[in-house]
Amino acid sequence: MKGEPERTAASDIGDVRMKKQVTIRKMNIYDIEAVCGIEVLCFTDPWSREAFESELSGLNPCFYYVAECEGEICGYMGIWHIMDEGHITNVAVHPEYRNSGVGRLLVETTINEGIAAGLKAFTLEVRSSNDSAKHLYEKCGFESAGIRKRYYENREDAVIMWKYLQ
């Protein structure tokens, strides 16, 4: 949030294939090109550069974070701040860094930033076929709460997930 010192998280992540230093920090306008590259790799209907520029303009109550792996953007996540709830807009990790802990570090760090900003619950939609993402969210404390029928452009259902704070 504006006026607050920037906080970041750093962690060594990895499995037996790779061990890399990852830093989570606030996304800035200079990150958009790399973020758009990840969008195209991860989503069939990617957000545009203009959409990210609008999100980062400061006009909307939201916050976005990127994961940097040895100086390269390897993932990002965004949350809309709506009343005392956080609506997770996007979570994406470059395919080369999937299943390495980057996604979990992004989700946990961004959720913690949301809590610091006064959010009391978090929600998201995830493709019903995206088992790895659903598993990640469950590990981070989210629970399935319903289905949005034919939510995505290919008419696939979305699973609605919520995380409520105690």
MDAnalysis code that builds the backbone (N, CA, C; Angstrom):
import MDAnalysis as mda
import numpy as np

u = mda.Universe.empty(498, n_residues=166, atom_resindex=np.repeat(np.arange(166), 3), trajectory=True)
u.add_TopologyAttr("name", ["N", "CA", "C"] * 166)
u.add_TopologyAttr("resid", np.arange(1, 167))
u.add_TopologyAttr("resname", ["MET", "LYS", "GLY", "GLU", "PRO", "GLU", "ARG", "THR", "ALA", "ALA", "SER", "ASP", "ILE", "GLY", "ASP", "VAL", "ARG", "MET", "LYS", "LYS", "GLN", "VAL", "THR", "ILE", "ARG", "LYS", "MET", "ASN", "ILE", "TYR", "ASP", "ILE", "GLU", "ALA", "VAL", "CYS", "GLY", "ILE", "GLU", "VAL", "LEU", "CYS", "PHE", "THR", "ASP", "PRO", "TRP", "SER", "ARG", "GLU", "ALA", "PHE", "GLU", "SER", "GLU", "LEU", "SER", "GLY", "LEU", "ASN", "PRO", "CYS", "PHE", "TYR", "TYR", "VAL", "ALA", "GLU", "CYS", "GLU", "GLY", "GLU", "ILE", "CYS", "GLY", "TYR", "MET", "GLY", "ILE", "TRP", "HIS", "ILE", "MET", "ASP", "GLU", "GLY", "HIS", "ILE", "THR", "ASN", "VAL", "ALA", "VAL", "HIS", "PRO", "GLU", "TYR", "ARG", "ASN", "SER", "GLY", "VAL", "GLY", "ARG", "LEU", "LEU", "VAL", "GLU", "THR", "THR", "ILE", "ASN", "GLU", "GLY", "ILE", "ALA", "ALA", "GLY", "LEU", "LYS", "ALA", "PHE", "THR", "LEU", "GLU", "VAL", "ARG", "SER", "SER", "ASN", "ASP", "SER", "ALA", "LYS", "HIS", "LEU", "TYR", "GLU", "LYS", "CYS", "GLY", "PHE", "GLU", "SER", "ALA", "GLY", "ILE", "ARG", "LYS", "ARG", "TYR", "TYR", "GLU", "ASN", "ARG", "GLU", "ASP", "ALA", "VAL", "ILE", "MET", "TRP", "LYS", "TYR", "LEU", "GLN"])
u.atoms.positions = np.array([
    [0.839, -1.168, 0.000],
    [0.000, 0.000, 0.000],
    [0.888, 1.237, 0.000],
    [0.340, 2.332, -0.504],
    [1.117, 3.553, -0.622],
    [1.585, 4.036, 0.742],
    [2.802, 4.582, 0.771],
    [3.341, 5.142, 1.986],
    [3.972, 4.143, 2.929],
    [3.811, 2.875, 2.654],
    [4.402, 1.857, 3.517],
    [5.744, 1.436, 2.954],
    [6.676, 1.050, 3.816],
    [7.950, 0.556, 3.296],
    [7.724, -0.729, 2.515],
    [8.510, -0.907, 1.462],
    [8.372, -2.128, 0.669],
    [8.973, -3.296, 1.430],
    [8.219, -4.390, 1.463],
    [8.691, -5.612, 2.101],
    [8.906, -6.644, 1.012],
    [9.878, -7.464, 1.205],
    [10.116, -8.550, 0.268],
    [10.384, -9.813, 1.054],
    [10.306, -10.922, 0.354],
    [10.644, -12.205, 0.949],
    [11.690, -12.853, 0.063],
    [12.603, -13.530, 0.664],
    [13.605, -14.260, -0.102],
    [13.711, -15.659, 0.472],
    [13.961, -16.593, -0.404],
    [14.036, -17.973, 0.034],
    [14.860, -18.767, -0.960],
    [15.537, -19.782, -0.469],
    [16.136, -20.765, -1.357],
    [15.054, -21.792, -1.634],
    [14.770, -22.008, -2.908],
    [13.743, -22.967, -3.267],
    [14.366, -24.037, -4.121],
    [13.633, -25.089, -4.311],
    [14.095, -26.044, -5.293],
    [13.880, -27.470, -4.886],
    [14.117, -28.311, -5.842],
    [14.083, -29.733, -5.631],
    [15.451, -30.256, -6.048],
    [15.557, -31.524, -6.297],
    [16.869, -32.074, -6.629],
    [17.385, -31.560, -7.972],
    [16.509, -31.039, -8.831],
    [16.934, -30.548, -10.147],
    [17.520, -29.157, -10.094],
    [17.056, -28.307, -9.163],
    [17.552, -26.937, -9.144],
    [17.475, -26.356, -7.744],
    [18.392, -25.475, -7.465],
    [18.418, -24.749, -6.195],
    [18.716, -23.300, -6.547],
    [17.733, -22.434, -6.367],
    [17.876, -21.042, -6.773],
    [17.375, -20.122, -5.674],
    [17.954, -18.949, -5.617],
    [17.493, -17.899, -4.711],
    [16.320, -17.195, -5.375],
    [15.217, -17.064, -4.652],
    [14.027, -16.403, -5.158],
    [13.712, -15.219, -4.251],
    [13.414, -14.086, -4.874],
    [13.006, -12.893, -4.144],
    [11.613, -12.509, -4.603],
    [10.741, -12.227, -3.652],
    [9.405, -11.743, -3.944],
    [9.406, -10.249, -3.639],
    [8.957, -9.455, -4.617],
    [8.908, -7.999, -4.431],
    [7.705, -7.437, -5.171],
    [7.361, -6.178, -4.871],
    [6.254, -5.526, -5.550],
    [6.569, -5.404, -7.042],
    [5.554, -5.665, -7.856],
    [5.693, -5.500, -9.298],
    [5.743, -4.006, -9.610],
    [6.543, -3.653, -10.607],
    [6.563, -2.276, -11.077],
    [6.389, -2.257, -12.595],
    [6.250, -1.091, -13.134],
    [5.968, -0.915, -14.558],
    [7.044, -1.562, -15.440],
    [8.275, -1.619, -14.945],
    [9.378, -2.199, -15.724],
    [9.304, -3.723, -15.793],
    [8.468, -4.326, -14.975],
    [8.307, -5.783, -14.972],
    [7.271, -6.268, -15.979],
    [6.477, -5.350, -16.530],
    [5.321, -5.748, -17.332],
    [5.710, -6.580, -18.551],
    [6.781, -6.244, -19.225],
    [7.168, -7.017, -20.412],
    [7.412, -8.488, -20.058],
    [8.167, -8.723, -18.990],
    [8.441, -10.105, -18.568],
    [7.159, -10.794, -18.089],
    [6.320, -10.066, -17.372],
    [5.061, -10.628, -16.877],
    [4.166, -11.012, -18.058],
    [4.095, -10.164, -19.069],
    [3.286, -10.485, -20.261],
    [3.831, -11.720, -20.974],
    [5.145, -11.896, -20.972],
    [5.729, -13.107, -21.547],
    [5.286, -14.353, -20.804],
    [5.224, -14.276, -19.494],
    [4.751, -15.407, -18.689],
    [3.259, -15.632, -18.921],
    [2.486, -14.546, -19.030],
    [1.040, -14.647, -19.312],
    [0.789, -15.485, -20.557],
    [1.538, -15.193, -21.624],
    [1.345, -15.897, -22.903],
    [1.683, -17.378, -22.763],
    [2.698, -17.682, -21.960],
    [3.082, -19.081, -21.753],
    [2.082, -19.849, -20.894],
    [1.384, -19.142, -19.998],
    [0.558, -19.809, -18.993],
    [-0.939, -19.814, -19.278],
    [-1.428, -18.858, -20.042],
    [-2.878, -18.702, -20.188],
    [-3.301, -18.660, -21.651],
    [-4.458, -19.245, -21.937],
    [-4.987, -19.226, -23.294],
    [-5.606, -17.870, -23.627],
    [-5.975, -17.092, -22.620],
    [-6.544, -15.760, -22.814],
    [-5.751, -14.778, -21.944],
    [-4.507, -14.476, -22.346],
    [-3.635, -13.665, -21.479],
    [-4.081, -12.208, -21.367],
    [-3.754, -11.611, -20.220],
    [-3.998, -10.186, -20.024],
    [-3.064, -9.396, -20.933],
    [-3.488, -8.212, -21.300],
    [-2.682, -7.334, -22.153],
    [-1.739, -6.484, -21.303],
    [-0.782, -5.887, -21.973],
    [0.122, -4.938, -21.321],
    [-0.695, -3.811, -20.686],
    [-1.707, -3.336, -21.416],
    [-2.533, -2.241, -20.923],
    [-3.279, -2.629, -19.647],
    [-3.699, -3.882, -19.556],
    [-4.385, -4.332, -18.340],
    [-3.452, -4.243, -17.135],
    [-2.199, -4.679, -17.306],
    [-1.249, -4.594, -16.196],
    [-0.900, -3.145, -15.882],
    [-0.763, -2.315, -16.905],
    [-0.486, -0.899, -16.660],
    [-1.612, -0.274, -15.847],
    [-2.850, -0.618, -16.173],
    [-4.002, -0.116, -15.418],
    [-3.954, -0.602, -13.964],
    [-3.640, -1.865, -13.780],
    [-3.569, -2.421, -12.419],
    [-2.511, -1.704, -11.584],
    [-1.393, -1.349, -12.207],
    [-0.284, -0.720, -11.470],
    [-0.402, 0.803, -11.391],
    [-1.448, 1.368, -11.974],
    [-1.585, 2.826, -12.043],
    [-1.827, 3.475, -10.680],
    [-2.254, 2.693, -9.707],
    [-2.562, 3.246, -8.394],
    [-4.001, 3.705, -8.257],
    [-4.778, 3.602, -9.340],
    [-6.177, 4.027, -9.296],
    [-7.081, 2.970, -8.675],
    [-6.644, 1.743, -8.717],
    [-7.442, 0.628, -8.200],
    [-6.789, 0.068, -6.936],
    [-7.596, -0.321, -5.954],
    [-7.013, -0.907, -4.740],
    [-6.577, -2.355, -4.991],
    [-5.335, -2.513, -5.347],
    [-4.799, -3.843, -5.637],
    [-3.300, -3.832, -5.373],
    [-2.736, -5.014, -5.336],
    [-1.289, -5.117, -5.268],
    [-0.836, -6.341, -6.031],
    [0.312, -6.181, -6.668],
    [0.902, -7.232, -7.498],
    [2.345, -7.442, -7.068],
    [2.745, -8.717, -7.077],
    [4.098, -9.086, -6.705],
    [4.704, -9.952, -7.799],
    [6.031, -9.882, -7.917],
    [6.755, -10.752, -8.834],
    [7.734, -11.598, -8.041],
    [8.033, -12.755, -8.597],
    [9.102, -13.609, -8.081],
    [10.283, -13.441, -9.020],
    [11.432, -13.140, -8.460],
    [12.669, -13.044, -9.234],
    [13.547, -14.224, -8.875],
    [13.965, -14.949, -9.891],
    [14.851, -16.086, -9.732],
    [16.179, -15.717, -10.374],
    [17.147, -15.432, -9.543],
    [18.474, -15.040, -10.016],
    [18.392, -13.916, -11.041],
    [17.594, -12.877, -10.707],
    [17.515, -11.683, -11.526],
    [16.486, -11.713, -12.642],
    [15.840, -12.837, -12.869],
    [14.833, -12.966, -13.921],
    [13.452, -13.131, -13.289],
    [12.450, -12.484, -13.868],
    [11.081, -12.660, -13.393],
    [10.648, -14.079, -13.752],
    [10.263, -14.846, -12.747],
    [9.855, -16.238, -12.985],
    [8.416, -16.497, -12.574],
    [7.732, -15.483, -12.052],
    [6.335, -15.630, -11.683],
    [5.783, -14.329, -11.164],
    [4.469, -14.286, -11.021],
    [3.825, -13.098, -10.467],
    [2.453, -13.472, -9.914],
    [1.903, -12.549, -9.139],
    [0.586, -12.750, -8.532],
    [-0.034, -11.397, -8.241],
    [-1.367, -11.323, -8.376],
    [-2.068, -10.088, -8.076],
    [-3.299, -10.331, -7.225],
    [-3.655, -9.331, -6.444],
    [-4.853, -9.375, -5.598],
    [-5.566, -8.029, -5.707],
    [-6.881, -8.088, -5.923],
    [-7.717, -6.899, -5.789],
    [-8.140, -6.800, -4.332],
    [-8.033, -5.617, -3.765],
    [-8.416, -5.338, -2.381],
    [-9.846, -4.806, -2.415],
    [-10.815, -5.650, -2.051],
    [-12.234, -5.286, -2.089],
    [-12.776, -5.400, -0.668],
    [-13.069, -4.238, -0.075],
    [-13.502, -4.162, 1.319],
    [-12.424, -4.844, 2.185],
    [-12.797, -5.914, 2.911],
    [-11.786, -6.604, 3.712],
    [-11.434, -7.967, 3.117],
    [-11.695, -8.101, 1.811],
    [-11.395, -9.353, 1.115],
    [-10.385, -9.124, 0.001],
    [-9.623, -10.159, -0.270],
    [-8.687, -10.134, -1.382],
    [-9.153, -11.089, -2.462],
    [-9.327, -10.568, -3.668],
    [-9.686, -11.422, -4.805],
    [-8.428, -11.638, -5.635],
    [-7.940, -12.856, -5.653],
    [-6.714, -13.175, -6.388],
    [-7.043, -13.181, -7.869],
    [-6.374, -12.315, -8.606],
    [-6.645, -12.146, -10.034],
    [-5.841, -13.124, -10.877],
    [-4.578, -13.247, -10.587],
    [-3.678, -14.087, -11.376],
    [-2.590, -14.651, -10.478],
    [-2.228, -15.879, -10.751],
    [-1.010, -16.483, -10.210],
    [-0.402, -17.226, -11.379],
    [0.828, -16.886, -11.720],
    [1.469, -17.564, -12.848],
    [2.952, -17.754, -12.558],
    [3.435, -18.930, -12.916],
    [4.855, -19.257, -12.771],
    [5.343, -19.754, -14.123],
    [6.481, -19.227, -14.544],
    [7.089, -19.668, -15.803],
    [7.206, -21.194, -15.783],
    [6.881, -21.862, -16.895],
    [6.909, -23.332, -16.901],
    [8.231, -23.945, -16.424],
    [9.357, -23.290, -16.659],
    [10.650, -23.835, -16.212],
    [10.795, -23.855, -14.694],
    [9.944, -23.098, -13.985],
    [10.062, -22.988, -12.531],
    [8.891, -23.620, -11.790],
    [8.005, -24.283, -12.507],
    [6.868, -24.914, -11.846],
    [7.319, -26.080, -10.982],
    [6.580, -26.339, -9.924],
    [6.859, -27.423, -8.980],
    [8.207, -27.267, -8.291],
    [8.645, -26.010, -8.161],
    [9.910, -25.758, -7.479],
    [9.725, -24.968, -6.193],
    [8.488, -24.564, -5.898],
    [8.219, -23.781, -4.702],
    [7.965, -22.311, -4.977],
    [8.175, -21.852, -6.211],
    [7.972, -20.439, -6.540],
    [6.510, -20.050, -6.332],
    [5.587, -20.853, -6.830],
    [4.167, -20.539, -6.689],
    [3.744, -20.429, -5.239],
    [4.173, -21.373, -4.443],
    [3.803, -21.347, -3.016],
    [4.396, -20.126, -2.320],
    [5.640, -19.798, -2.624],
    [6.262, -18.614, -2.023],
    [5.517, -17.349, -2.439],
    [5.122, -17.260, -3.702],
    [4.333, -16.117, -4.169],
    [3.006, -16.020, -3.421],
    [2.275, -17.118, -3.356],
    [0.963, -17.112, -2.705],
    [1.112, -16.754, -1.227],
    [2.011, -17.404, -0.526],
    [2.170, -17.145, 0.910],
    [2.599, -15.709, 1.183],
    [3.547, -15.196, 0.403],
    [4.032, -13.831, 0.620],
    [2.942, -12.816, 0.322],
    [2.245, -13.001, -0.785],
    [1.206, -12.048, -1.165],
    [0.041, -12.090, -0.185],
    [-0.335, -13.260, 0.279],
    [-1.377, -13.383, 1.301],
    [-0.946, -12.646, 2.571],
    [0.295, -12.825, 2.984],
    [0.787, -12.134, 4.176],
    [0.747, -10.617, 4.006],
    [1.052, -10.131, 2.803],
    [0.958, -8.694, 2.541],
    [-0.501, -8.241, 2.616],
    [-1.405, -9.082, 2.128],
    [-2.831, -8.775, 2.229],
    [-3.305, -8.705, 3.670],
    [-2.834, -9.626, 4.471],
    [-3.176, -9.620, 5.898],
    [-2.669, -8.338, 6.547],
    [-1.442, -7.939, 6.208],
    [-0.877, -6.699, 6.755],
    [-1.696, -5.483, 6.325],
    [-2.366, -5.580, 5.164],
    [-3.202, -4.484, 4.669],
    [-4.635, -4.560, 5.200],
    [-4.922, -5.555, 6.050],
    [-6.225, -5.645, 6.684],
    [-7.210, -6.612, 6.045],
    [-6.753, -7.401, 5.076],
    [-7.662, -8.368, 4.459],
    [-7.930, -9.518, 5.418],
    [-9.172, -9.989, 5.421],
    [-9.582, -11.043, 6.345],
    [-9.942, -12.354, 5.649],
    [-10.088, -12.309, 4.319],
    [-10.421, -13.506, 3.546],
    [-9.898, -13.314, 2.129],
    [-9.666, -14.428, 1.462],
    [-9.130, -14.405, 0.100],
    [-9.913, -15.389, -0.751],
    [-10.161, -15.012, -1.992],
    [-10.882, -15.886, -2.904],
    [-10.216, -15.885, -4.274],
    [-10.528, -16.911, -5.044],
    [-10.016, -17.033, -6.402],
    [-10.874, -18.018, -7.168],
    [-10.731, -18.002, -8.492],
    [-11.305, -19.023, -9.353],
    [-10.146, -19.739, -10.022],
    [-10.283, -21.035, -10.182],
    [-9.263, -21.847, -10.835],
    [-9.967, -22.838, -11.751],
    [-9.354, -23.096, -12.902],
    [-9.946, -24.061, -13.835],
    [-10.174, -25.399, -13.136],
    [-11.318, -25.997, -13.396],
    [-11.619, -27.283, -12.761],
    [-10.610, -28.351, -13.158],
    [-9.974, -28.199, -14.315],
    [-8.994, -29.187, -14.783],
    [-7.583, -28.937, -14.249],
    [-7.350, -27.825, -13.566],
    [-5.999, -27.457, -13.141],
    [-5.705, -28.042, -11.752],
    [-5.446, -29.332, -11.730],
    [-5.225, -30.031, -10.460],
    [-4.008, -29.523, -9.711],
    [-2.928, -29.183, -10.411],
    [-1.727, -28.726, -9.700],
    [-1.975, -27.390, -9.018],
    [-2.712, -26.481, -9.654],
    [-3.023, -25.198, -9.012],
    [-3.961, -25.406, -7.829],
    [-4.975, -26.245, -7.994],
    [-5.894, -26.510, -6.874],
    [-5.120, -27.086, -5.687],
    [-4.191, -27.977, -5.958],
    [-3.382, -28.573, -4.888],
    [-2.544, -27.499, -4.186],
    [-1.931, -26.601, -4.957],
    [-1.154, -25.504, -4.376],
    [-2.035, -24.670, -3.454],
    [-3.208, -24.281, -3.930],
    [-4.081, -23.442, -3.116],
    [-4.537, -24.167, -1.856],
    [-4.808, -25.454, -1.968],
    [-5.183, -26.232, -0.781],
    [-4.041, -26.262, 0.229],
    [-2.801, -26.415, -0.246],
    [-1.640, -26.399, 0.662],
    [-1.507, -25.044, 1.357],
    [-2.010, -23.991, 0.723],
    [-1.936, -22.642, 1.291],
    [-3.187, -22.280, 2.094],
    [-4.057, -23.275, 2.345],
    [-5.190, -23.055, 3.221],
    [-6.510, -22.722, 2.548],
    [-6.579, -22.781, 1.232],
    [-7.832, -22.519, 0.526],
    [-8.689, -23.776, 0.503],
    [-10.007, -23.564, 0.472],
    [-10.961, -24.669, 0.374],
    [-11.938, -24.382, -0.746],
    [-12.360, -25.435, -1.442],
    [-13.372, -25.297, -2.495],
    [-14.689, -24.860, -1.875],
    [-15.363, -23.910, -2.561],
    [-16.614, -23.390, -2.027],
    [-17.738, -23.389, -3.059],
    [-17.445, -23.785, -4.273],
    [-18.493, -23.797, -5.282],
    [-17.907, -23.879, -6.676],
    [-18.797, -23.833, -7.650],
    [-18.421, -23.933, -9.063],
    [-19.062, -22.773, -9.816],
    [-18.306, -22.156, -10.706],
    [-18.861, -21.206, -11.666],
    [-18.930, -21.944, -12.995],
    [-20.127, -22.284, -13.417],
    [-20.335, -23.050, -14.647],
    [-19.900, -22.245, -15.867],
    [-19.169, -22.906, -16.767],
    [-18.759, -22.334, -18.054],
    [-18.114, -20.953, -17.885],
    [-17.265, -20.796, -16.905],
    [-16.647, -19.509, -16.556],
    [-15.593, -19.061, -17.567],
    [-14.834, -19.987, -18.081],
    [-13.718, -19.651, -18.969],
    [-14.158, -19.619, -20.430],
    [-13.311, -18.991, -21.265],
    [-13.636, -18.783, -22.676],
    [-13.927, -20.088, -23.422],
    [-13.358, -21.194, -22.981],
    [-13.633, -22.491, -23.613],
    [-14.803, -23.212, -22.934],
    [-15.515, -22.479, -22.074],
    [-16.702, -22.964, -21.361],
    [-16.372, -23.940, -20.232],
    [-15.100, -24.010, -19.860],
    [-14.710, -24.852, -18.723],
    [-15.206, -24.218, -17.427],
    [-15.588, -25.057, -16.482],
    [-16.015, -24.588, -15.171],
    [-14.827, -24.079, -14.363],
    [-15.114, -23.168, -13.450],
    [-14.126, -22.696, -12.487],
    [-14.524, -23.188, -11.103],
    [-13.537, -23.587, -10.329],
    [-13.749, -23.915, -8.921],
    [-13.504, -22.627, -8.135],
    [-14.460, -22.246, -7.309],
    [-14.308, -21.091, -6.430],
    [-13.660, -21.582, -5.152],
    [-12.585, -20.926, -4.737],
    [-11.891, -21.307, -3.511],
    [-11.790, -20.095, -2.591],
    [-11.854, -20.369, -1.282],
    [-11.760, -19.326, -0.271],
    [-10.764, -19.728, 0.800],
    [-10.143, -18.714, 1.350],
    [-9.295, -18.875, 2.544],
    [-9.776, -17.812, 3.535],
    [-10.295, -18.274, 4.663],
    [-10.742, -17.368, 5.718],
    [-9.718, -17.383, 6.833],
    [-9.433, -16.215, 7.377],
    [-8.495, -16.132, 8.486],
    [-9.234, -16.398, 9.781],
    [-8.533, -16.981, 10.729],
    [-9.135, -17.326, 12.023],
    [-9.388, -16.081, 12.848],
])
